[in-house]
């Protein structure tokens, strides 16, 4: 193309090509990460199902069952209106959001509502 394509036009085309390559590479990486996350999610669900099958014939909840299936439980503050039920969140192993710091009993801020008077 030497001499047949103006230099400024070839520079613009090269810049556009480079930008498109970067965008496609970033998109491919994002799809790869999404696929890996989906595979991990499927594996975690399978692990949880296997644990549930272990307890399928149990008639009552036991401490051992809770330790095997539950990651942690959050009991929220009692509502000001005592007729309203107290919110309790149960996070299961493998399929719920893990605790950010297992040594810390406080929850991540996105799970806690703080009401000030």
N, C-alpha and C positions, 0 to 999 in steps of 0.2 A: 504494500500500500504506500510505500515510500514515494512521496511526491504527488500522489493522487488524492490524498485525504489531508485537509488542512490540519496543522498541528493542534490548534485549539479544540477542534472537533474530536480528534483522536484522544486528546487528554480528557475531555468530558466523558467520552465513551468508556475510557479506562477507569475513571473515577466512579462512574455509575456501575460498572461491572464489579469493581472492588467492594463497593457498598452493598451490592446485591449478594455477593459471596459472604460477606460478614453477617448479613441478616439471615441468610440461609443456614450458615454454620450455627448461629445462635439458636435458630428455630429447631434445627436438628438436635442440638444439645438439650433443649427444653423438652422435646418429645422423648428423648432417651431417658431423661430424669423422670418424666411422667410415667413411662413404661416401667422403669425400675420401681417406682413408688407403688404402682398398681400390682406388680408382682409381689412386693413385700406385703401389701395389704391382703392379697389373696392367701399368702403363706400364713399371716397372722390369724386370719379368719379360720383357716384350716386347723391351726393349733388350738384355737378357742373351741371349735366344734369338737375336737378330740377330747378336750377336757370336759365339755358338757356331756358327751357320751358316757364318760366315766361315772358321772353322777346321775344318769337318767332314771335309775330305779329308786332313788332316795326319796323317802317320805317326808323328811323334815330337814331344815337347814342346819348344818353343823359348822363348827369353827374351821375344821379342815377344808370343807367345801368353800367357805368364804375366802380362806387364804389361797386356795387354788385358783379361784375365779375372779376375785375382786382386787383391783389395784389399790384403790382408795375410795373413801366415801366423804362427801362434803355435806355437812348439816348447816344450812344457812340460818341466819338470825331469824328469830320469831317475828312475824309481821306485827305491826302496831295494832291492826285489827285482829284480835285473838280468834275471831271466827274463820279467818283465812288459814288455810293449811300451811305448815312450814315446808319449805322447799328442801328436798334432799336429793343430791346427785350421786349416783353410783357409777364409778368408772371401772369398767371390766378390763382385765389383763388382755393384752394383744389388740383389742378392738377399740379402746378408748384412748384419749390423749393422756400420755404418761405425765407423771408429776415432774415438774422441772427440776426439783432438788429433793431427793428422797429423805434427806436429813431435816428438811424444813417442812413443818406441818402446815404452813400458810400456803394458800393456793396462788397460782398465777393470777395476776390482776384481772385478766379478761373473764374469769369465772366468778369474781366476787363483786357484789354490789354493796357499796358503802353508803349508808344513809346518815346524814348529819342533821341534828335538830337545831 
